[in-house]
């Protein structure tokens, strides 16, 4: 009765037999046979296939919406059968990068895993933007302006940016009085060389491309470069608060910094979330609220 439904739903989500097979860890031919057999049993065409793309037919779209609810219900039933809140089990996969994730989020997830011995935890700290659905992540921590659709986002914290440099650097280079003068400075680029500031007088945004002696995809490395006097850093305040308090970095251009950025927890939009993932997210949010 249910043969081929999971394969069909996965092809519909992935838009490809090959990607569906990779996600299900079966052969492409198996997926194709199962979907074809399902279409034969129903007597309808669910997918329009070409050499380049696979698209849902009109009836396929309606069928997919209905079977997706069934699949999610079965997944929830399976999860309930094998796991309760007191005895959670299974994998949890998180993606995120930067000191906030490594120093605040990760310890809370490790604490959660320690409380539930049957939980396995995978944390990916790469700076690349992963596709949560295609790559099988349960949730991710994002910073800044969200561009993803089909995701649910929960704000974790507001993290205004800070522009800073070491006393030694400022001894050698006059402190900038306006963001545009940063073009004359060595700026430490962390992934993105487009820096955004706010003009408090004109109530407008200021965007400029910067360059400098160091480019890194690690905030920790860029922060050390700033402390060593190699240039100006522009990063969330939480990443450099200790250095500013210690005097190894000095805040500059405070009236121009962008104060609108936040950390977000994002996860795929779905009706039924595994109990273990929901519990991990609740634990994470509660822990951050208490900090």
Phi, psi and omega in degrees: 000320184259002183298131177090344183292314180297318179297316179298312182298323180290320175298319180298321181286321184274336183073017184198138175293321182296313180294323178297318179297320179296319180293321182276350180062045174227178180281155177298322180296324178297315179299315181299316180296317182295318180292318179298319179295322178296316178298321179296318180295322181279337182073026180223162177262114182270331184232139171262116185254135168232179180290343186246325185224160173237124182233150177287138170286173180301313179290330177296323178296315180293320180296319180297318179300320182285316183288333179298321177295322179294315181298315180295324177295319178294319179298318179295319179297318178298316181296320179296323182292328185255353188212138169240172181299329181280345183220060182289146182213150175117178184275149170230125183240126182235142175239138178175160183218157175105164182302323179301316181290314185287325187264338183241315182286309185303314179301326178291322178291322176297318177300318179297315179297324179294329180283341183230092187301340181269002176275135169251141189237128174235121181241120181256115183258015177294150183278351181294153178272110184271154172271109187300318183287307184297325185260005170075029177270144179281322178198168181219158173253121180244155178232138175104220182264125182279136180242355186279141173254163181070018180239148172264133183237135175235126181289128178266321182192152171269127184233087177299149180280158175228135173256129187209161176208164181281156175304322180296318179296318182289338173292326182272335184228128179303138180299134180295141179259349180209146181307325183294336179286353176295342176297339179267006183243161172277112182254137183271109187273123176249095180070307189243124180268005176263109181259138183241129178234171176243137176265108185293334182281313184267356180053044179231166176268147177242122178239135177210150176268134184241167177208166180184195186280340185229133171232132183211156173257023179232123177295324181299316179294317180295322179297318178295321177298321178294315179299324180280002174085023182271353178162191182264136178246145178228109192205163175305142186303325183297338182282339185231010184299321180294320181292323178292319178296326180279347180086005178280344171229148181239131180288137177230158178052042185297331182283352184252352188291152178281118183256012187264356186279149180217160168269138182233145168260122182238144177209157184299144178284118179205152186288322185238117178258138177308141183303320183296322180290316177301317180295320179295317179296316179298319178297318181296312182295318178298319179295319179290325178296333182272358181268000000 
